[in-house]
Amino acid sequence: MARVLVIDDDRPLLRALRVGLEARGYEVAVAVTGEEGLSKAALDPPELIVLDLGLPDIDGLDVCRRIRSWSDAAIIVLSATGSEDRKVAALDSGADDYVTKPFGMAELEARIRTALRHHRRIPQTTGPPVLAVGPLSLDLVHHQATLANEPLGLTGREFELLAYLASHAGKICTHQMILRHVWGDGYGDEAEYLRVYVYRLRRKLNDREGSLLRTTPGIGYALVAPPSD
């Protein structure tokens, strides 16, 4: 079973999470500060990190950014604040999901299962193992993406999103279609997730004007090859 690192300074909650997750078969490590969490994430890398934003020594968003700079572990953020701005900030810092306190153990475990499934999944396709849209090429077998033959440093979720759009190149994919395919059932209304990830992809694709990854306001997104010269 997967190794999970929980970083939270609420010791009663930490104990409850450890007992609950271990009872479900997970290997659990815990940390009560951001520095301790960073150290444990580096020394014994987990598959998934449950990260509280309200840590006593380092802002949780900074911890998230620092971990994401060298790790592709799935990150689920915990926060007492459910505002959209806070969610967007967490996702933009590299989190895969956002859970608002208080939460139920069943809900958290469902989020963990979803995050791990996407973290581990190798796309299965009956089509070609490489998708090409204009200068963009996606190797579905090796999870590698290039733009004009230059490698793109994509996270697992970014790759899945781009691969989904590439598999429907030239067609508008609705918010609900993308969320349910890339994030899973139960995410059809989390439109802020998409806004953050599309923004990040456009930066990496050097497509700030949206000529390659196009937006249809209120509907969805499409990956479109630019016209040939």
Order of alpha helices (4+ residues) and beta strands (2+ residues): beta-alpha-beta-alpha-beta-alpha-beta-alpha-beta-alpha-beta-beta-beta-beta-alpha-beta-alpha-alpha-beta-beta
